Amino acid sequence: MPNAGTVVISARGEQRVRGGHPWVYRADVVDVDAAGGEIVRVIGPRQRTIGSALFSDQSQIAIRMLTHGDQPADLALLRRRLEGALAFRESLALDATAYRLVHAEGDLLPSLVVDRYGDCLVVQALSQGMDRLLPAVTEMLVALLSPAGILARNDPKVRVLEGLPQTVDVLYGDIPEAVEVREGTIEYGVDLRRGQKTGLFLDQRENRDAAARYARGRLLDCFSYNGGFALRLARHCAEVEAIDVSADAVARIRDNAARNGLPHLKAREANVFDELRRLERAGARYDIVVLDPPAFAKNKASVPNALAGYKEINLRALRLLTPGGYLVTCSCSYNVSEEMFGAVLHEAAVDSRTAVTVVEKRMQGRDHPVLVGVPETYYLKCFILRKVE
Ligand code: SAH
């Protein structure tokens, strides 16, 4: 992995890197003597070497810094960073057989995701540079973890922005059609090839545990996917309703409810926006409601619409709560900051004429580390609110 080429960046780009952010955008690239996907030497406007980086000739994110100054960006560095990421997960002693081993920039391994599902690994290489390094990463993961199989879920849309194909390939060993994993005492069947993300929403594990502390009576789990929150909270609740718009998801929720012996967990296929309105008209009441929608703001332009969507579902959910009831409400749009989300929740409380307290302010699980100075790594916000009256 020699530093094949060089990229010269502007003063603004250099400032950004010196401020701790690993990305330099295309607009701050002044001169390129390198091919897409290479590890390049990054040079500032006054000819100073800033460090080494992954270079992309297609994405708006042209540079993803790997090292600063003269520190070499070679296979030894890659292996050290992988080992560091794995050692951190081990130190967390998570009570689960599925969790994130590598969280890209949050582990100083830009655009690389590695998730563990039992003895299988799922990887994603989300830039040209990381795509080139994937064979080396695969070899290192085999050496470090001896997995039964490694699957590349290289089908996210961001790969298109990099000029890379969307593919799903077995890179090593065997990947069974269905993998069984456990989070605490809850067991899931996971389809690693076709499930959303890499199969499960691993980032919510700790928020599910937190929500369980307040669970009682009647629960409504909105945007349930394969039942994550509903399954975890069901043992504390008398009645559980889980809603998802996808028929596949609802089939999985039912399957997981049976697997875990939770016959009082009922799943149905519906659009949450319509369903909340219908439940409100019908005068339904719940002691705890969970809102875990998909990212409404996929980019900056969609933020105003996203905020309107978040406000609507939170407003209606607050109305459905009994006094003393809890709302577990999430946003996984990194374009919507914690402050913006908090402001939406304030508006929803005002408009629903409810007095609401913040019981907990939470984020993605610790296996998805947030890198200070890189807001993009802090994407999942989770507030646990209590409707006082
Ligand atoms: N709460 C889940 C993860 C939710 S992911 C967990 O803990 O694992 C978001 C889910 O919302 C997806 O399953 C998607 O199918 C569903 N979804 C998206 N739009 C929806 C809508 N308008 N109504 C209902 N479900 C929706």
Boltz pocket constraint, residues with backbone or C-beta under 6 A from the ligand:
constraints:
  - pocket:
      binder: B
      contacts: [[A, 200], [A, 201], [A, 204], [A, 222], [A, 223], [A, 224], [A, 225], [A, 226], [A, 227], [A, 228], [A, 229], [A, 243], [A, 244], [A, 245], [A, 246], [A, 249], [A, 270], [A, 271], [A, 272], [A, 273], [A, 292], [A, 293], [A, 294]]
      max_distance: 6.0
